[in-house]
């Protein structure tokens, strides 16, 4: 049963105005203010749906509708703010030129850095509804509203970066109005005055939270029907210091580094070298800072800003959310440290934490808003084009694919891959005929990866040939159903002969062993069982079923978790792939990844691994890729 004050607080929230910005509170008692502030920062203790792939026809239609709506609104805002630009300004001209040339390095030098933001995946997740996205564009400071006479909370007192952030928050609330999985997030500093000897009272803190919510409404970032925890998330710094103690304990237990407590009350987290590499920081200066000075968690016993921000991620929903922060470059160092702390606690992974930084001192609000809207609009356009171009997996022509890639000859790149994998498996000293259950994930119509595993499979073992496409499963089932005589002299016999010549007689009969112990299984790399297999292989799959880096990261993590502790993962990848065909008039997606990005995904999955790069030859597999690479990984405790 709610109290009178609670019901009045609900009514005030529903009315969309609270009118308590200035020094007087009007009709509101301290209890009213406290209840309003509490209501505005309410976060239900529930988990959101984790990232998943949306494959149904209904969701496909919803995705297109949402994406088109987002694109139209972004184009409208981009046009509006372009009309406000000072086109005679040399800085504006340089920004527009860099934007027009897709020169993101130059754009970063000019004041808008998207190096840590996967804008395509942000748009994809928002419009597909695959998981909840929290977008933080402003972290307002109560200290900006302190005066010599007291506390005056007005939009005019907001610094430039907060005004830009609120503009973006209002625009995104409108742009993503149809995307119910998008939340506005704000970490509100109602804790520190930054004036020696001046502490904010609890009453002032409550009033600031309530008043800043009114300012968010003025900017359109909160709408009249919006509810806290559902449409927006406000987090109070004043409530976070106790959580920093828990943060320290988690860091001590994390195996990501060491924690030191000094006599003066300083608490410092020193990340391990392996962990620093997993962070994939672009700044060498930041890496050196982490190695030499670590990450300060408490200064003389008081939590640092980045420690409190990291502690705000303890909420259950944080593990499933996509975290997007678009902030002034002043916060770049703080964000690197926050990211390191939340990564150390395994709350987020690289694909679920995105940063975009802008320079509000150098660039006007109009330039910043225009560029960000135009960048997002371009990604929405590309997303729709890619979506329209992709063929259905039911159109996959397995016979054409096999004939072109494996039928007439063994490609030099396949020869090299077979040499690398058989040699490295031999060096691992894995016992023959010992594994009870192995899998080739995303097997397609390609049998040679399973044939490489055959000697390691126990006589009473099994190999799951996991495949999503029905045509590929039908192809594999047809080969398995043949008699040995019917298979003799077929496409896959020459691969067996190569394996015997390369790795020895243990590969005699490897094709027959696959057909005898193999099971063609309907499945997906996005829905694998946990800790099931002794060995898994996955050739040209995780980067060749999607154009999303985020989904590639997710698929790589799934490979890591589907093997038992100590289990082996064998994977081959296309580097720089732009998609491929399997039948006339078809096109299938790929993520255009660099070697370093693929390496980072395996680091992110916590795997110990080796890699080998396979260069193209004159007889390359197809056009539209740079090279191939092989990864041999082991599931362990590489943190």
C-alpha positions in Angstrom: 0.0 0.0 0.0 1.6 3.3 -1.1 1.8 6.2 1.4 0.2 9.6 0.6 3.6 11.1 -0.2 4.4 8.2 -2.6 1.1 8.6 -4.4 1.6 12.4 -4.6 5.1 11.7 -6.0 3.6 9.4 -8.7 1.1 12.1 -9.6 3.8 14.8 -9.9 5.9 12.5 -12.1 2.9 11.8 -14.3 2.2 15.5 -14.6 5.6 16.0 -16.2 6.6 19.0 -14.0 7.9 19.5 -10.5 9.0 23.2 -10.5 11.6 23.1 -7.8 14.7 24.5 -9.5 15.3 27.6 -7.6 16.1 28.2 -3.9 12.5 27.9 -2.7 10.6 24.6 -2.7 7.2 26.1 -2.9 4.7 23.5 -1.6 7.1 20.6 -1.4 8.4 19.4 1.9 11.7 17.7 2.4 9.8 14.4 2.4 8.2 15.2 -0.9 11.5 16.1 -2.5 13.1 12.9 -1.1 10.3 10.8 -2.5 10.4 12.5 -5.9 14.2 12.1 -6.1 13.8 8.4 -5.1 11.1 7.9 -7.7 13.1 9.5 -10.5 16.0 7.2 -9.8 14.0 4.0 -9.4 15.5 1.0 -11.2 13.5 -2.2 -11.2 15.5 -5.3 -10.1 14.9 -7.2 -13.3 17.2 -8.4 -16.1 16.6 -7.4 -19.7 16.7 -9.8 -22.6 20.3 -10.6 -23.6 21.5 -10.0 -27.1 19.9 -12.4 -29.5 19.4 -12.7 -33.3 16.0 -11.8 -34.6 15.2 -14.1 -37.5 11.4 -14.3 -37.8 9.5 -12.7 -40.7 7.5 -10.6 -38.2 10.6 -9.2 -36.6 12.2 -8.6 -39.9 9.2 -6.4 -40.9 9.4 -4.6 -37.6 13.2 -4.0 -38.1 12.7 -2.5 -41.5 9.9 -0.2 -40.2 11.9 1.0 -37.3 15.1 1.4 -39.3 13.3 3.5 -41.9 11.7 5.7 -39.2 15.0 6.2 -37.5 16.7 7.1 -40.8 14.0 9.7 -41.7 14.2 11.4 -38.3 18.0 11.4 -38.3 18.0 12.9 -41.8 15.6 15.6 -40.7 17.7 16.6 -37.7 20.9 16.5 -39.8 19.3 18.9 -42.3 18.0 21.2 -39.5 21.4 21.5 -37.9 23.3 21.8 -41.1 21.3 24.9 -41.9 22.6 26.3 -38.7 26.3 25.8 -39.4 28.7 28.7 -39.9 29.8 27.6 -43.4 32.4 30.3 -43.6 34.3 28.9 -40.6 37.5 27.1 -41.6 36.9 24.5 -38.8 33.4 23.8 -40.0 34.7 23.4 -43.6 37.4 20.9 -42.5 34.9 18.9 -40.5 32.5 18.7 -43.4 35.3 17.6 -45.7 36.4 14.9 -43.3 32.8 13.7 -42.9 32.3 13.7 -46.7 35.4 11.6 -47.3 34.7 9.2 -44.4 38.0 10.2 -43.0 37.4 9.3 -39.4 41.0 9.8 -38.3 40.9 13.4 -39.5 37.4 13.8 -37.9 38.9 12.6 -34.6 41.7 15.2 -34.8 39.1 17.9 -35.5 37.0 17.0 -32.4 34.7 14.0 -33.0 36.2 10.6 -32.3 34.2 7.4 -33.1 37.1 5.0 -32.7 35.4 3.2 -29.8 31.9 3.3 -31.2 30.4 0.6 -33.4 27.7 2.9 -34.8 26.4 0.2 -37.2 25.9 -2.2 -34.4 24.3 0.4 -32.2 21.7 1.1 -34.9 21.2 -2.6 -35.6 20.5 -3.4 -32.0 18.3 -0.4 -31.5 16.1 -1.2 -34.5 16.0 -4.9 -34.1 15.1 -4.8 -30.4 17.7 -7.5 -29.8 18.7 -6.1 -26.4 18.3 -3.0 -24.3 20.6 0.0 -25.2 21.4 2.6 -22.6 22.6 5.9 -24.2 24.4 8.3 -21.9 25.0 11.8 -23.4 25.3 13.9 -20.3 26.4 13.4 -16.7 25.2 16.6 -15.0 27.1 18.1 -12.1 25.3 19.8 -9.2 28.4 21.9 -8.6 27.7 23.9 -11.7 24.6 25.4 -10.0 26.2 26.5 -6.7 26.3 30.3 -6.2 27.8 32.5 -3.6 24.3 32.8 -2.1 23.1 29.3 -2.4 21.9 26.9 -5.1 20.3 28.0 -8.3 19.5 25.3 -10.8 18.9 26.7 -14.3 19.6 25.5 -17.8 21.6 28.7 -18.5 24.1 27.6 -15.9 24.8 24.3 -17.7 28.4 24.2 -19.3 28.7 23.7 -23.0 29.3 19.9 -22.9 26.1 19.4 -20.8 24.1 21.5 -23.1 25.3 19.5 -26.1 24.6 16.3 -24.2 21.0 17.3 -23.4 20.5 18.3 -27.0 21.6 14.8 -28.1 19.5 13.2 -25.4 16.4 15.0 -26.6 17.1 14.2 -30.3 17.7 10.5 -29.5 14.5 10.3 -27.5 12.7 11.4 -30.6 14.8 9.4 -33.1 14.4 6.2 -31.2 10.8 6.8 -30.1 9.6 3.6 -31.8 12.5 1.5 -30.3 11.3 0.5 -26.8 14.6 -1.1 -26.0 16.5 2.3 -26.0 16.9 4.1 -22.7 18.3 7.5 -21.8 20.9 7.0 -19.1 22.4 9.8 -16.8 24.9 9.5 -14.0 24.0 12.5 -11.9 26.7 14.0 -9.7 24.7 15.1 -6.7 27.6 14.3 -4.4 30.4 16.7 -4.7 30.5 20.5 -4.6 34.2 20.9 -5.6 34.3 23.8 -3.1 36.5 23.2 0.0 34.4 23.0 3.1 31.1 23.1 1.2 29.1 19.9 1.3 25.7 19.5 -0.4 22.9 18.8 2.1 20.6 15.9 1.5 17.8 18.4 0.8 20.0 20.1 -1.9 20.8 16.8 -3.5 17.2 15.8 -3.7 16.2 19.1 -5.1 19.0 18.9 -7.7 17.8 15.5 -8.9 14.2 16.7 -9.2 15.2 19.9 -10.9 17.6 18.3 -13.4 14.7 16.0 -14.5 12.7 19.1 -15.4 15.6 20.3 -17.5 15.7 16.9 -19.2 12.0 17.4 -20.0 12.6 20.9 -21.4 15.2 19.4 -23.8 12.7 16.6 -24.8 14.9 13.9 -23.3 12.0 12.9 -21.0 8.4 12.8 -22.3 5.3 13.3 -20.2 4.4 9.6 -20.3 8.0 8.3 -19.7 8.6 6.4 -16.5 11.8 6.0 -14.6 13.5 2.6 -15.1 11.5 2.0 -18.3 12.2 5.0 -20.6 15.1 6.6 -18.7 17.6 5.7 -16.0 18.9 8.2 -13.6 21.7 7.1 -11.2 22.7 9.2 -8.2 26.4 9.4 -7.4 25.5 10.1 -3.8 24.2 6.5 -3.4 27.3 4.9 -5.0 30.2 5.2 -2.4 29.1 2.0 -0.5 29.1 0.1 -3.8 32.7 1.1 -4.4 33.7 -1.1 -1.4 32.1 -4.0 -3.2 33.9 -3.0 -6.3 37.2 -3.2 -4.5 36.4 -6.7 -3.3 35.4 -7.8 -6.7 38.6 -6.5 -8.2 40.6 -8.5 -5.6 38.8 -11.6 -6.7 38.9 -10.9 -10.5 42.3 -12.3 -11.6 42.5 -9.3 -13.9 45.2 -7.7 -11.8 46.2 -6.7 -8.3 44.8 -4.3 -5.8 46.9 -2.3 -3.3 45.7 -0.2 -0.4 48.2 2.5 0.8 48.5 4.0 4.3 47.0 7.3 3.1 43.7 5.5 2.0 44.5 5.3 -1.7 43.2 2.1 -3.3 44.9 1.3 -6.7 44.0 -1.4 -9.2 47.0 -2.6 -11.2 45.8 -4.5 -14.3 47.8 -7.5 -15.6 49.5 -7.3 -18.9 47.1 -9.9 -20.4 44.2 -7.9 -19.2 45.5 -4.6 -20.6 45.8 -6.3 -24.0 42.2 -7.5 -23.8 41.0 -3.9 -23.3 42.1 -3.0 -26.8 42.9 0.5 -25.8 44.0 2.7 -28.8 46.0 5.1 -26.6 49.6 3.9 -25.9 49.8 6.6 -23.2 46.8 5.1 -21.4 48.4 1.6 -21.6 51.6 3.0 -20.1 49.6 4.8 -17.4 47.8 1.5 -16.5 51.1 -0.4 -16.3 52.9 2.2 -14.2 50.3 3.9 -12.1 47.3 1.6 -12.3 43.7 2.8 -11.9 43.0 4.8 -8.8 39.8 3.5 -7.2 39.9 5.6 -4.0 41.8 8.8 -3.3 42.5 9.2 0.4 39.6 6.9 1.2 37.1 8.7 -1.1 35.8 7.0 -4.3 37.0 8.4 -7.6 34.4 9.3 -10.3 35.3 6.4 -12.5 35.1 4.0 -9.6 31.6 5.2 -8.8 30.6 5.0 -12.5 31.9 1.4 -12.6 30.0 0.6 -9.4 26.8 1.8 -11.0 27.0 -1.2 -13.3 26.2 -3.7 -10.5 22.5 -3.5 -11.4 21.4 -6.8 -12.9 20.4 -5.2 -16.1 23.9 -3.9 -16.8 25.2 -7.3 -17.9 22.6 -7.5 -20.8 22.6 -3.9 -21.8 24.5 -2.3 -24.7 26.3 0.7 -23.1 26.7 3.8 -25.3 28.3 6.9 -24.0 28.6 10.1 -26.2 30.5 12.6 -24.0 32.9 15.5 -24.2 36.5 14.4 -24.8 37.2 15.7 -21.2 35.8 12.4 -20.1 38.0 10.2 -22.3 40.5 9.3 -19.5 37.6 8.7 -17.1 35.8 6.4 -19.6 39.0 4.3 -20.2 39.3 3.8 -16.5 35.6 3.0 -16.0 35.8 0.5 -18.9 38.8 -1.2 -17.4 37.0 -1.6 -14.0 33.8 -3.0 -15.5 35.7 -5.3 -17.8 37.8 -6.6 -14.8 34.5 -7.5 -13.1 33.3 -9.2 -16.4 30.1 -7.1 -16.4 30.6 -5.9 -20.0 32.6 -7.0 -23.1 34.2 -4.9 -25.8 31.2 -5.3 -28.1 28.8 -4.0 -25.5 30.6 -0.8 -24.4 30.8 2.1 -26.9 32.3 5.5 -26.6 32.0 8.6 -28.9 33.8 11.7 -27.8 33.4 15.3 -29.0 35.2 18.5 -28.3 32.7 21.1 -27.1 35.4 23.7 -26.6 36.5 23.6 -30.3 33.3 22.8 -32.0 29.9 24.4 -31.7 26.8 22.4 -30.5 25.4 22.7 -34.0 28.5 21.1 -35.6 28.6 18.3 -33.1 24.9 17.5 -33.4 24.9 17.6 -37.2 28.0 15.3 -37.5 26.6 12.7 -35.1 23.2 12.7 -36.7 24.8 12.4 -40.2 27.1 9.6 -39.1 24.2 7.6 -37.6 22.0 8.3 -40.7 24.7 7.0 -43.0 24.9 3.8 -40.9 21.1 3.4 -41.0 21.2 3.8 -44.8 23.9 1.1 -45.1 22.1 -1.1 -42.8 18.9 -1.0 -44.9 21.0 -1.6 -48.1 22.7 -4.6 -46.6 19.5 -6.0 -45.3 17.8 -5.7 -48.7 20.8 -7.3 -50.4 21.1 -10.4 -48.2 19.7 -13.6 -49.5 17.7 -16.1 -47.4 19.6 -19.1 -46.1 17.0 -21.2 -47.8 18.4 -19.9 -51.1 21.9 -21.3 -50.4 22.9 -23.5 -53.3 25.0 -26.1 -51.7 25.8 -28.0 -54.9 27.1 -24.8 -56.6 29.1 -23.8 -53.6 30.7 -27.2 -53.2 31.5 -27.5 -56.9 33.1 -24.1 -57.1 35.1 -24.3 -53.9 36.0 -28.0 -53.6 34.8 -29.9 -56.6 37.5 -29.5 -59.3 40.6 -29.1 -57.2 41.9 -28.4 -53.7 42.6 -24.7 -53.5 46.1 -23.7 -52.3 44.6 -21.9 -49.3 42.7 -25.1 -48.2 45.9 -27.1 -48.5 47.7 -24.6 -46.3 44.9 -24.6 -43.7 44.9 -28.5 -43.6 48.7 -28.5 -43.1 48.5 -25.9 -40.3 45.7 -27.6 -38.4 46.9 -31.2 -38.6 50.4 -30.0 -37.6 49.3 -28.0 -34.6 46.9 -30.7 -33.4 49.8 -33.1 -33.5 52.0 -30.7 -31.5 49.2 -30.5 -28.8 49.7 -34.2 -28.2 46.0 -34.9 -28.2 45.4 -38.7 -27.8 43.9 -40.4 -30.9 40.4 -41.9 -30.5 39.9 -40.3 -27.1 37.3 -37.5 -27.6 33.7 -38.6 -26.8 31.9 -35.7 -28.4 33.2 -33.2 -31.0 31.4 -30.7 -33.3 31.9 -28.8 -36.5 29.8 -25.7 -36.0 28.3 -24.1 -39.1 29.6 -27.1 -41.1 27.8 -26.0 -44.3 28.4 -28.5 -47.1 32.1 -28.7 -46.2 33.3 -32.1 -44.8 37.0 -31.6 -44.6 36.9 -29.8 -41.1 35.1 -32.8 -39.6 37.6 -35.2 -41.4 40.5 -33.4 -39.7 38.8 -34.2 -36.3 38.0 -37.9 -37.1 41.2 -39.5 -35.8 40.7 -37.9 -32.4 37.2 -39.3 -32.0 36.6 -42.4 -29.9 35.1 -45.4 -31.5 31.9 -44.9 -29.4 32.0 -41.2 -29.8 30.0 -38.8 -32.1 30.6 -35.7 -34.2 27.8 -33.2 -34.4 27.7 -31.4 -37.8 25.7 -28.3 -36.7 24.2 -26.3 -39.5 21.4 -23.7 -39.8 20.7 -24.0 -43.6 18.4 -26.8 -44.6 20.0 -27.2 -48.0 23.4 -27.6 -46.4 22.0 -30.2 -44.0 20.4 -32.1 -46.9 23.7 -32.1 -48.8 25.6 -33.6 -45.7 22.8 -36.1 -45.0 23.0 -37.2 -48.7 26.7 -37.9 -48.4 26.4 -39.7 -45.1 23.6 -41.9 -46.6 25.8 -43.1 -49.5 27.5 -46.4 -49.4 31.4 -46.4 -49.2 31.4 -47.5 -52.8 29.2 -44.5 -53.8 31.5 -42.1 -52.0 34.6 -43.7 -53.5 36.2 -41.3 -56.0 33.9 -38.4 -54.9 34.9 -34.9 -54.0 36.0 -35.6 -50.5 38.3 -38.5 -51.2 41.0 -36.2 -52.5 41.0 -34.3 -49.2 41.5 -37.6 -47.4 44.4 -38.4 -49.6 45.9 -35.0 -48.9 45.5 -35.5 -45.1 47.2 -38.9 -45.3 50.1 -37.4 -47.3 50.4 -34.4 -45.0 49.8 -35.9 -41.5 50.1 -39.7 -41.7 48.1 -42.9 -41.8 45.9 -41.9 -38.9 43.8 -40.2 -41.5 43.1 -43.4 -43.4 39.3 -43.8 -43.5 38.6 -40.4 -42.0 35.8 -39.7 -44.4 34.1 -43.0 -43.6 34.6 -42.3 -39.9 32.8 -39.0 -40.2 29.9 -40.7 -42.1 29.7 -43.4 -39.5 29.8 -41.3 -36.4 28.5 -38.0 -37.7 25.1 -36.5 -36.9 23.6 -33.7 -39.1 22.1 -31.3 -36.5 19.9 -28.3 -37.0 21.5 -25.5 -35.0 23.3 -22.2 -34.8 26.4 -20.8 -33.4 24.2 -18.3 -31.6 22.4 -21.1 -29.6 25.1 -23.6 -28.5 25.0 -25.8 -25.4 27.4 -24.9 -22.6 30.5 -27.0 -21.8 29.4 -29.9 -24.1 32.2 -30.7 -26.5 35.8 -31.9 -26.2 36.8 -30.3 -29.5 35.0 -28.0 -31.9 35.9 -26.6 -35.3 34.2 -23.7 -37.1 35.5 -22.8 -40.6 34.5 -19.5 -42.2 31.4 -19.2 -40.1 31.4 -16.5 -37.4 32.5 -13.8 -39.8 30.4 -15.1 -42.7 26.8 -15.2 -41.4 26.4 -11.6 -40.4 27.7 -8.1 -41.1 27.7 -7.2 -37.4 30.9 -7.1 -35.4 28.9 -7.4 -32.3 27.4 -10.7 -33.5 30.9 -11.9 -34.5 32.0 -11.2 -30.9 29.0 -13.0 -29.5 29.6 -16.0 -31.8 33.2 -16.2 -30.8 32.2 -16.2 -27.1 29.8 -19.0 -27.8 32.5 -21.1 -29.4 34.5 -20.5 -26.2 31.8 -21.6 -23.9 30.5 -24.7 -25.8 33.8 -26.6 -25.2 34.6 -28.2 -21.8 37.4 -26.7 -19.7 40.6 -27.5 -21.5 38.7 -28.2 -24.7 40.1 -27.2 -28.1 38.7 -24.8 -30.6 39.8 -24.8 -34.3 38.6 -21.9 -36.4 39.4 -20.5 -39.8 38.4 -16.9 -40.8 38.2 -14.7 -43.9 40.0 -11.4 -43.3 38.5 -8.3 -44.9 35.6 -10.2 -46.4 32.9 -8.3 -48.2 30.4 -11.1 -48.5 30.1 -14.0 -50.9 27.6 -15.9 -53.1 26.3 -19.5 -53.1 24.3 -19.8 -56.3 23.4 -17.3 -59.0 22.0 -14.0 -57.9 22.7 -14.7 -54.2 24.6 -12.6 -51.7 25.5 -13.6 -48.1 26.9 -11.2 -45.5 30.3 -11.0 -43.9 32.0 -8.8 -41.3 34.9 -6.9 -42.9 37.4 -7.6 -40.1 41.1 -7.0 -39.7 43.5 -9.6 -38.3 43.8 -7.5 -35.1 40.0 -7.4 -34.7 39.7 -11.2 -34.9 42.6 -11.5 -32.4 40.8 -9.1 -30.1 37.6 -11.2 -30.2 39.5 -14.2 -29.0 41.2 -12.3 -26.3 37.8 -10.9 -25.3 36.5 -14.5 -25.0 39.3 -15.3 -22.5 41.0 -17.9 -24.7 44.6 -19.0 -25.0 45.3 -19.2 -28.7 47.8 -19.3 -31.5 47.1 -17.9 -35.0 48.5 -18.4 -38.5 47.9 -16.1 -41.5 47.2 -17.7 -44.9 48.0 -15.3 -47.7 46.1 -15.3 -51.0 47.5 -17.1 -54.1 46.8 -16.7 -57.8 44.2 -19.5 -57.3 42.3 -17.7 -54.6 38.9 -18.9 -53.4 37.0 -15.8 -54.7 37.1 -12.1 -54.9 36.2 -9.8 -52.0 38.6 -10.8 -49.2 42.2 -10.0 -48.3 43.6 -13.2 -46.7 42.6 -16.1 -44.4 43.7 -17.0 -40.9 43.6 -20.0 -38.6 43.1 -19.9 -34.9 43.8 -22.8 -32.5 42.4 -21.9 -29.1 42.1 -23.7 -25.8 39.4 -23.0 -23.2 41.1 -22.1 -19.9 41.4 -19.4 -17.4 43.2 -16.7 -19.5 41.9 -13.5 -17.8 
